[in-house]
Amino acid sequence: MTTRLSGRVNAAPAELLHEEILRPQFEYEVANLLPWYLVIEKVLLVEYLRLGLIPAVDATAVRAVLDGTTAADLTAAPDVNMSDFAFALERHVEERLPTPVPAWHVDRSRNDLQSCAQLMFGRDQLGHVARDLLTLGRAAHRLAGETAELPMPGYTHLQAAQVITPGFYLAAVVEQALHTADRLLATYDSIDRCPLGAGAMSGQELDWDRDRMAALLGFRAPQPHALVAVASREWALEITAELSVLGVGISRFATDLMAWGSSQYAFIELPDSHAGISAAMPQKKNFPLLERIRGRSAHLSAFHVDVVLGQRGTPFANMVEVSKEASAHLLTALTTARGTLRLFTEVLAHLRFRPDGMRAACAAEHLGGFTLANRLTLLEGVPWRRAQVIAGQYVVATQGRPPADTSKEILAEVARAAGFPLSAPAAALAGAFEVDAGLWEKRSAGSANPDSVRDLLAAQAVRLDAAGEAWDSRQERVAGALASLDELLT
């Protein structure tokens, strides 16, 4: 026999709706949102006590049932709860109370209840992503410190350009992680507004203390507008947008590592446990892990577009299309981001650079052309653009000989032909094309100079700690709020 939940709809959901829509949604909420629904119910119970609508003895009975509720207790049953999670939880509690509690659930809506549970889940998951991101940043920071003096070619336009080090490059990975961690924290703070108490869309009829409810759930404030609280899922857009931007950065770093691991470069090595083989070509050692990382990063942008398309063109009201369909892949986006970050961290934990090959690649290129042009201007007074031309002509004229095997005669001849006789061509060339000099020649803050890299890494270490503490404080606020909630109901 069907248990009536509505005077307007008299039939249980059709079997196809149950199997295709309602049961999967129900199981998702049981698996992921149940803890948040339970703490929300406790906060509402505290409010019923404050409003004098429920006696303490009844509140104690409701709290006892909530505390004992597990995922195994809740089943999608069309005839009993319309395969709806909120109805199922309500029925579960009512059936286990020694006596009915008439005012429990008075002046309530599923809309703000669901919105609040979803947001609490998203907020919590965002914190996990940030933790994994900072772990990646620390792994990159450690490896950067170990490789800050190993020369390697830096590339622009896919051409060898200047001498850098793995440490310099990896400090950029740390910088990206810190930047994203800051943006995720800003996102967390911007969405940290409690929907509870908004009702169906226009507020509630009882004098709910929304500030107190928000504080008890660890939010910094209530969402000030009732309609926004239940109509907007902008927080899902913002989270997936940040994950999409993060994925773009990860894909670019992975692309460089894939190139450096190729047989043409051979700058890096991963252990056999993190490598793959070719079934047909036994000489090959592949790094499919890097391909997986880059491939997964693409999903993060796709998931963001999925949320965008699920929300655009919908009315600004509580809509299942927005609250459930548009966020159907939100958890997948979050778990994909976390998995991608963990895989990238694993690569950095086992990555080894090949110093000899990197140095040889530097030595084979005229990477000191910029230094030579600078010196022609600073030592000889050659106008900068003309100095660039002379330096380029010198490189062309010395093709076929090692770059470090410089020729003051060729430089003097090239400069004289350009109308700039040099007083000391040897001084302009001294060390200009030596590999190590290419690193130490840099003077500006943030450069590849190993001392500059160490200064940057020292500052980044402080910022990594500060970022971790900032996320700790958010987590501690939520944990403290939930602990105080239990004390109120004791």
Residue pairs with C-beta under 8 A, 6 or more apart in sequence:
1 79
2 10
2 11
2 12
2 79
3 79
3 80
3 81
3 91
4 10
5 81
5 82
5 87
12 78
12 79
12 82
13 22
13 78
13 82
13 83
15 78
17 83
18 76
18 78
18 83
22 76
22 78
22 82
22 83
22 84
23 76
23 83
25 85
25 324
26 74
26 76
26 83
26 84
26 85
26 88
27 76
28 331
29 37
29 85
29 117
30 71
30 74
30 85
31 71
32 121
32 331
33 85
33 117
33 118
33 121
34 69
34 71
34 74
36 116
36 117
36 120
36 121
36 124
37 85
37 86
37 89
37 113
37 117
38 66
38 69
39 120
39 217
39 482
39 485
40 113
40 116
40 117
40 120
40 196
40 217
41 62
41 66
41 89
41 93
42 63
42 66
42 485
42 486
42 489
43 196
43 213
43 216
43 217
43 485
44 108
44 196
44 213
45 54
45 59
45 62
45 63
45 66
45 104
45 489
46 212
46 216
46 485
46 488
46 489
47 208
47 209
47 212
47 213
48 54
48 59
48 103
48 104
49 56
49 59
50 209
50 212
51 206
51 207
51 208
53 103
53 106
53 206
54 62
54 101
54 103
54 104
58 97
58 99
58 101
58 104
59 489
60 489
61 97
61 98
61 99
61 101
62 93
62 97
62 101
62 104
63 489
65 92
65 93
65 96
65 97
66 93
69 89
69 92
69 93
73 92
74 85
74 88
74 89
74 92
75 88
76 83
76 88
77 83
77 88
80 88
80 91
81 87
81 88
81 90
81 91
84 110
86 110
86 113
86 114
90 105
93 104
94 100
94 104
106 206
107 199
107 204
107 205
107 206
107 208
108 199
108 204
109 199
109 200
109 204
109 230
111 198
111 199
111 200
111 201
111 230
111 318
112 195
112 196
112 197
112 198
112 199
112 200
112 229
112 230
113 196
114 323
115 195
115 198
115 229
115 230
115 233
115 318
115 323
116 194
116 195
116 196
116 217
118 233
118 323
118 327
119 191
119 194
119 195
119 235
120 217
122 191
122 235
122 236
122 239
122 330
122 334
123 188
123 191
123 192
123 235
124 478
125 331
125 334
126 184
126 187
126 188
126 239
126 334
127 188
127 471
127 474
127 475
128 334
128 338
129 184
129 243
129 334
129 337
129 338
129 341
130 181
130 184
130 185
130 188
130 467
130 471
131 471
132 337
132 338
132 341
132 342
132 345
133 177
133 180
133 181
133 184
133 246
133 341
134 177
134 181
134 464
134 467
134 468
134 471
135 341
135 342
135 345
136 173
136 177
136 341
136 344
136 345
136 348
137 173
137 174
137 177
137 178
137 181
137 460
137 464
137 467
138 464
139 345
139 348
139 349
140 170
140 171
140 173
140 174
140 177
140 348
141 170
141 171
141 174
141 457
141 460
141 461
141 464
142 348
143 166
143 167
143 170
143 348
143 351
144 166
144 167
144 168
144 169
144 170
144 171
144 173
144 174
144 453
144 457
145 167
145 454
145 457
146 167
147 165
147 166
147 167
147 170
147 353
148 165
148 166
148 167
148 168
148 450
148 453
148 454
148 457
149 165
149 167
149 439
149 450
150 165
150 166
150 167
150 353
150 355
150 358
150 359
151 163
151 164
151 165
151 358
151 359
151 362
151 435
151 436
151 438
151 439
152 163
152 164
152 165
152 166
152 169
152 267
152 353
152 358
152 359
152 361
152 362
153 160
153 161
153 162
153 163
153 164
153 358
153 361
153 362
153 365
153 367
154 160
154 161
154 162
154 163
154 164
154 168
154 169
154 448
155 161
160 361
160 362
160 365
160 367
161 367
162 367
162 370
162 438
162 448
163 362
163 367
163 435
163 438
163 439
163 448
164 439
164 448
165 439
165 448
165 450
165 453
166 353
166 358
167 450
167 453
167 457
168 447
168 448
168 453
169 256
170 348
171 453
171 456
171 457
171 460
173 253
173 348
174 457
174 460
174 464
175 460
176 249
176 253
178 460
178 463
178 464
178 467
180 242
180 245
180 246
180 249
181 467
181 471
182 467
183 242
183 245
184 242
185 467
185 470
185 471
185 474
187 235
187 238
187 239
187 242
188 474
189 220
190 238
191 234
191 235
191 238
191 239
192 219
192 220
192 221
192 474
193 214
193 219
193 220
193 221
193 222
193 223
193 224
193 229
194 210
194 213
194 214
194 217
194 219
194 221
194 222
194 223
194 229
195 222
195 223
195 229
195 230
196 210
196 213
196 214
196 217
196 222
196 229
197 203
197 204
197 208
197 210
197 213
197 222
197 226
197 229
198 204
198 223
198 226
198 227
198 229
198 230
199 226
199 230
200 230
200 318
201 226
201 227
201 230
201 231
201 317
201 318
202 226
202 227
203 226
210 222
211 221
211 222
213 222
214 220
214 221
214 222
215 481
216 481
216 482
216 484
216 485
216 488
217 478
217 481
217 482
217 485
218 477
218 478
218 479
218 480
218 481
218 482
220 477
222 229
223 229
227 316
227 317
230 317
230 318
231 316
231 317
231 318
231 319
231 322
232 316
233 307
233 311
233 322
233 323
233 326
233 327
236 307
236 326
236 327
236 330
237 304
237 307
237 308
237 311
239 330
239 333
239 334
240 300
240 303
240 304
240 306
240 307
240 330
240 333
241 304
243 300
243 303
243 304
243 333
243 334
243 337
244 300
244 301
244 303
244 304
246 300
246 337
247 296
247 297
247 298
247 299
247 300
247 301
247 337
247 340
248 297
248 301
250 293
250 294
250 297
250 340
250 341
250 344
251 294
251 297
251 298
253 344
254 290
254 291
254 293
254 294
254 297
254 344
255 294
257 268
257 287
257 290
257 347
257 351
258 287
258 290
258 291
258 294
259 265
260 267
260 268
261 267
261 268
261 269
261 270
261 287
261 290
265 357
265 361
266 354
266 357
267 353
267 354
267 357
267 358
267 361
268 351
268 352
268 353
268 354
269 351
269 352
269 353
269 354
270 287
270 289
270 347
270 350
270 351
270 352
271 350
272 285
273 350
274 287
274 289
274 346
274 347
274 350
275 285
275 286
275 287
275 288
275 289
276 285
276 286
276 287
276 288
276 289
277 284
277 285
277 286
278 284
278 286
289 343
289 346
289 347
290 347
292 343
293 340
293 343
293 344
293 347
296 336
296 339
296 340
296 343
297 340
299 333
299 336
300 333
300 336
300 337
300 340
303 329
303 330
303 332
303 333
303 336
304 333
306 326
306 328
306 329
307 326
307 327
307 329
307 330
307 333
309 326
310 321
310 322
310 325
310 326
310 327
310 328
311 322
311 326
314 321
314 322
314 326
359 435
362 435
362 438
363 402
363 403
363 404
363 435
364 402
364 403
365 403
366 395
366 398
366 403
366 433
367 403
367 433
367 435
367 438
368 403
368 432
368 433
368 434
368 437
368 438
369 391
369 392
369 394
369 395
370 391
371 432
371 433
371 437
371 438
371 441
372 391
372 394
372 411
372 428
372 429
372 432
372 433
373 384
373 387
373 388
373 390
373 391
374 387
375 427
375 428
375 432
376 382
376 387
376 390
376 391
376 415
376 420
376 422
376 428
377 383
377 384
377 387
379 424
379 427
379 428
380 387
380 415
380 420
380 422
380 423
380 424
380 428
382 390
382 415
382 420
386 418
386 420
389 418
390 411
390 414
390 415
390 418
390 420
393 414
393 418
394 410
394 411
394 414
397 410
397 413
397 414
398 405
398 406
398 407
398 410
401 407
403 433
404 433
404 434
404 435
406 429
406 432
406 433
407 429
408 425
408 426
408 429
409 425
411 422
411 425
411 428
411 429
412 421
412 422
412 425
415 421
415 422
415 425
416 422
422 428
431 437
431 441
439 448
439 449
439 450
440 449
440 450
441 449
442 448
442 449
442 452
443 449
444 452
445 452
445 455
445 456
446 452
446 456
447 453
